[in-house]
Amino acid sequence: MKNYHQIILAAAGLLVLGSSSCNFQQPQQSQQNAIASMEAPKKEQANPLLNIDLPESFTFCGEKVKMEDIDVRERFDRELYVNTFWHSSTILMLKRANRWLPVIEEVLKEEGVPEDFKYLSMIESGLQNVVSPAGARGFWQFLSGTAKDYGLTVNGEVDERYHVEKSTRAACSYLKEAKDKLGSWTLAAAAYNRGVNGVRKALNEQKADDYYDLLLNEETSRYLFRILAIKMIHSDPQQYGFDLNDRVLYTQERLKYEKVEQSISDLPAYAQEKGISYKLLKRYNPWLRDSKLTLKNGESYLIALPR
């Protein structure tokens, strides 16, 4: 009997151990099965914007860009990538373009200047009334002396560098003059950055007659390619990842114009009389630089007001 009980106890112990062993193995097996059943991670699709193809041919103001030149292609490539991935700046510039480019295009057409020069104003200022470290101001970034040379009023009360239509006409005068002196619109664009004398000197010293053959300072060597890059992006923004809905673009504001032929001693009071805030008066007329407007005999200005 004693041996029989020992056998029974031993058998029971084996059953307990076997059951315990199974209990420890089941979670491990479940984990292994779960891992085995997981799908292999899907390979992420490449960002198409990382592989931007340059066009085989391209023009600026109807003039050929030397796309067969490897240096030209790489400089163009650089600016296209910089502006494609400089998201916030390019997005805001495209939004402003919807408001301001129609105004600029109309003046360019009236002045007989190629429409491609609208992109010059975009790279100069981002279509904002910015001030450069050198003191250039407005959409077209005129220095004070140059602005006066091309017919703009610049004083403590009025600064027409901030007047989009008038400054665009002044820019047209400069560009037409530069084109006459240098022989091409491409060189005229370079002169807008370096000056006519600077470009002419580089052409003479290097015995060249083409912008694309010149060895220039960093800023001017990049200048035209920045214009070309913005032209490409603005012409087809969706291709470069800027799929902006019309509803988010800045629209042209409905304005009327009042001719002023007498001095205004208090512009805030004038704004109040017109039913708007002083802030809005300055928004619509950023060329007004003081709280008063003093007119000489025979002078007059058109002041923009909301309809």
Secondary structure, 3 states (H helix, E strand, C coil): CHHHHHHHHHHHHHHHHHHHHHHHHHHHHHHHHHHHHCCCCCCCCCCHHHCCCCCCCCEECCEECCCCCHHHHHHHHHHHHHHHHCHHHHHHHHHHHHHHHHHHHHHHHHHCCCHHHHHHHHHHHCCCCCECCCCCECCCCECHHHHHHCCCCECCCEEHHHCHHHHHHHHHHHHHHHHHHHCCHHHHHHHHHHCHHHHHHHHHHHCCCCHHHCCCCHHHHHHHHHHHHHHHHHHCHHHHCCCCCHHHCCCCCCEEEEEECCCECCHHHHHHHCCCCHHHHHHHCCCECCCCECCCCCCCEEEEEEC
